[in-house]
C-alpha cells in the first residue's frame, strides 16, 4: 500500500491531502524507541530493532519507517557508511498517534530515508500540513470510536473546514429530516462535497472549534453534520 501511495504522489496522480490521509492511516510505522515510549506511554512493543550502541540522527528531524524491512536497510547503510546506527526503533505503531504528536520544534520529517524510491521529506508548509492531518485523523478516530472525550477533541480542534456562500452563510444540508450545518474535519472531505454541488459553488473556510460552534449555535439549524472523509457522515444533534 505505502509504495503505491508514494508512487502515485510522485506521479502527481494524487494530491498532498490524499497522500497524508493514507500515510497517517498506516498502522505499521516504526519510530525511535524513546519517542514511541513517550507517545504510547509504554515500553513493550512487538519489534525492537537495535544497531550499534553509537548512533546518529539529527535532533531536529524525525525519521520514520513504514516497515521493519525499511528500518533494517537504514541501519545497515548507516553502519556501513558511518559505523553508527540510526538508534533503536520499535513498531508497528499507529500513524494517527505518531503524527498527532509531531513536536513543534521539528524542522523535518523524513520517511524511509534509505529508500531511493519511497523516500519522502516534509519541511515547512508540508510539515505543517502533516501536523494538521495528524490532528484531523485523531479527531475522526475519537468520534468514530465514541470516545468519552470526543467533545473535548472537537472544541480543541483548530482546523475545521466549512462551506461558505457568497453571502457568508455557512452551507447546510438536510439529514434525516433535520437541517444541519455542514462541517468537515479535513480538506479532502470538504473538496469532495463541493465537487458534487452545482455552480456557483461555495468556498472552503477554516475555523477553530472554539470559534465555530458558537456561530453554529446562533444559526437556525437542528445540529451539525460532520463529513469525516469520503464515506463517513455523522449527525450530531444540538
C-alpha positions in Angstrom: 0.0 0.0 0.0 2.6 2.5 1.0 4.7 2.1 -2.1 1.7 2.5 -4.3 0.6 5.7 -2.5 4.0 7.3 -2.6 4.5 6.4 -6.3 1.0 7.8 -7.1 2.0 11.1 -5.3 5.3 11.2 -7.2 3.5 10.7 -10.5 1.0 13.5 -9.4 -2.0 11.1 -9.6 -3.0 12.1 -6.0 -2.5 15.3 -4.1 -0.9 16.1 -0.8 -4.1 15.6 1.2 -4.7 12.1 -0.2 -1.1 11.2 0.5 -1.2 12.4 4.1 -4.5 10.6 4.8 -3.1 7.4 3.5 0.2 7.7 5.3 -1.3 8.6 8.7 -3.9 5.8 8.4 -1.0 3.3 8.2 -0.6 1.2 11.3 2.8 -0.3 10.6 5.1 2.6 11.4 8.5 2.2 13.1 9.7 5.1 15.2 12.6 5.9 17.6 12.1 3.9 20.8 12.3 6.9 23.1 9.6 8.7 21.1 7.4 5.7 21.0 7.7 5.3 24.8 6.6 8.9 25.2 3.7 8.8 22.7 2.3 5.4 23.6 3.2 5.5 27.3 4.7 2.0 27.3 8.0 0.3 26.5 6.8 -3.1 25.3 6.5 -3.3 21.5 6.2 -6.2 19.1 9.5 -5.5 17.4 12.7 -3.8 18.6 15.5 -3.0 16.1 18.9 -2.2 17.6 22.1 -1.4 15.8 25.4 -0.4 17.2 25.5 1.4 20.6 26.6 4.6 19.0 24.1 6.2 16.7 23.5 9.3 14.6 20.2 11.1 13.9 19.7 14.9 13.6 17.9 16.1 16.7 15.7 18.5 14.8 14.5 15.7 12.4 12.2 12.8 12.9 12.9 9.7 10.8 10.0 7.3 10.4 9.9 4.0 8.5 6.9 2.2 7.0 8.1 -1.3 7.8 10.7 -3.3 9.8 12.5 -4.0 6.5 13.0 -0.3 5.8 14.5 0.0 9.3 16.9 -2.8 8.7 18.1 -1.4 5.4 18.6 2.1 7.0 20.5 0.5 9.9 22.8 -1.4 7.6 23.5 1.5 5.4 24.2 3.8 8.3 26.6 1.4 10.0 28.4 0.7 6.7 28.9 4.4 5.9 29.4 5.9 9.4 30.0 2.9 11.8 27.0 4.3 13.7 23.4 3.1 13.7 20.2 5.2 13.5 19.4 4.2 17.0 16.8 1.8 18.5 13.5 1.6 16.6 10.2 -0.1 17.6 6.9 -0.9 16.0 4.5 -1.5 14.4 2.9 1.8 15.5 -0.3 3.8 14.8 0.3 6.6 12.3 -2.5 8.7 13.9 -0.8 8.7 17.3 2.6 9.5 15.8 1.5 12.3 13.5 -0.8 13.8 16.1 2.2 14.1 18.4 4.7 15.7 16.0 6.9 18.0 18.0 6.6 21.8 17.4 10.4 22.2 17.2 10.9 19.6 14.3 12.4 21.1 11.2 11.9 18.0 9.0 10.0 14.7 8.9 11.8 12.1 6.8 10.2 8.8 5.8 12.2 5.7 4.6 15.4 7.8 4.3 17.4 4.9 2.7 14.9 4.0 0.1 15.6 5.8 -3.2 12.0 5.2 -4.4 9.9 5.6 -1.3 11.8 8.3 0.5 9.8 11.4 1.5 10.8 14.6 3.2 8.4 17.1 4.8 9.5 20.5 5.7 7.9 24.0 6.1 4.3 24.1 5.0 4.4 20.4 4.1 5.4 19.6 7.7 2.7 21.9 9.0 0.2 20.0 6.8 1.3 16.7 8.3 0.7 18.1 11.8 -2.8 19.3 10.8 -3.7 15.9 9.3 -2.5 14.1 12.4 -4.9 16.1 14.5 -7.7 15.7 11.9 -7.5 11.9 11.9 -7.2 11.8 15.7 -10.4 13.7 15.9 -12.1 11.4 13.3 -11.0 8.4 15.3 -12.3 9.8 18.6 -15.7 10.5 17.1 -15.8 7.1 15.2 -15.0 5.2 18.5 -17.4 7.3 20.5 -14.6 8.3 22.9 -15.8 9.8 26.1 -13.7 12.9 25.4 -14.7 13.4 21.8 -16.4 16.7 22.6 -13.1 17.9 24.2 -11.4 16.9 20.9 -13.9 18.8 18.9 -13.8 22.0 20.9 -10.0 21.9 20.9 -9.6 21.1 17.2 -8.2 24.1 15.3 -8.8 23.4 11.6 -12.5 22.6 10.9 -13.5 23.2 7.3 -16.8 24.8 6.4 -18.5 25.8 3.2 -19.5 29.4 2.9 -21.7 31.0 0.3 -21.1 34.4 -1.2 -23.4 35.9 1.4 -21.0 34.4 4.1 -23.7 32.0 5.2 -22.5 28.5 6.2 -23.8 25.8 4.0 -26.4 23.4 5.4 -27.8 20.0 4.5 -31.0 18.1 5.1 -30.2 14.9 7.0 -33.0 12.6 8.2 -35.5 15.4 8.1 -33.2 17.7 10.1 -31.4 20.8 8.8 -27.7 20.7 9.8 -24.7 22.9 9.4 -22.1 21.2 7.2 -18.7 20.9 9.0 -15.6 18.9 7.8 -12.7 17.6 9.8 -10.4 17.6 6.8 -9.9 19.4 3.4 -10.5 16.3 1.3 -14.0 15.7 2.6 -14.9 19.4 2.0 -13.5 19.3 -1.5 -15.5 16.1 -2.2 -18.7 17.8 -1.1 -18.1 20.8 -3.2 -17.4 18.7 -6.3 -20.9 17.4 -6.2 -22.6 20.8 -5.9 -24.0 22.9 -8.7 -22.5 26.3 -9.7 -21.9 28.7 -8.1 -20.1 26.5 -5.6 -19.4 27.7 -2.0 -15.8 28.4 -0.8 -13.9 26.4 1.8 -13.1 28.3 5.1 -11.4 27.2 8.3 -12.4 27.7 11.9 -11.2 26.6 15.3 -13.8 24.6 17.3 -14.0 27.3 19.9 -14.9 29.9 17.2 -17.1 27.7 15.0 -19.6 26.1 17.5 -20.8 29.4 19.0 -21.5 30.6 15.4 -23.5 27.4 14.7 -25.4 27.7 18.0 -26.7 31.0 16.8 -27.9 29.6 13.4 -31.4 28.3 12.8 -30.3 24.7 12.4 -31.0 21.4 14.1 -27.4 20.3 14.5 -24.1 19.6 12.8 -23.4 17.1 10.1 -19.7 16.0 10.2 -18.3 14.6 7.0 -15.4 12.6 8.3 -13.9 11.8 4.9 -15.2 10.4 1.6 -17.5 7.8 3.2 -18.3 9.0 6.8 -21.1 11.3 7.7 -22.5 11.7 11.2 -25.3 13.9 12.6 -24.7 15.4 16.0 -27.9 16.8 17.5 -27.8 20.2 19.1 
